[in-house]
Amino acid sequence: MTDTEKKDLLERVDTALDDVRPHLKVDGGNVEVVDVTEDNIVKIKWLGTCESCNMSMMTMKAGIEQTLRGKIPEVSGVEAVNGVDVG
């Protein structure tokens, strides 16, 4: 992926997340796009109350990942770089 392609994908991801952000902000949280890997995994950072929410993994899979994959089919997954450790 070229730098231009990566920049375009990051912008598209950030725009797509605008559909999810209002739901996060209601509870005092938000999400920030950190990176997209070569294999199209979106790295996000939880902000606000989302950092410590025990529902963040479900939100990431059912809300964020589903939204992104629906709008940007080349996204292969989403991973958080911070937040509740569910492992």
C-alpha positions, 0 to 999 in steps of 0.5 A: 500500500502506498502512502497515498493509498494509506492516507486515503484509507485512514481518511475513509475510516475516520469518516465512517467512524462518524456514524459510531461516534455519537453513540460513544459520546452519549456515554462520555467516550470516543474513538481515534484512528491510530493506524491501518496495517498492511493487512488492512487491520484498523488500529483504534484508540479508545478515548474517555469512558471507553478506555475503561468500559467492560463493553468496549470489546463488544462495541468494537466488534459489533459497532465499529468493525461491523460499520467499517466493514460495511462501508469499507470492504477492504478493512479486515478487522479492528484492534484497540491499542488501549482499553480494557484487557479482555484477553 
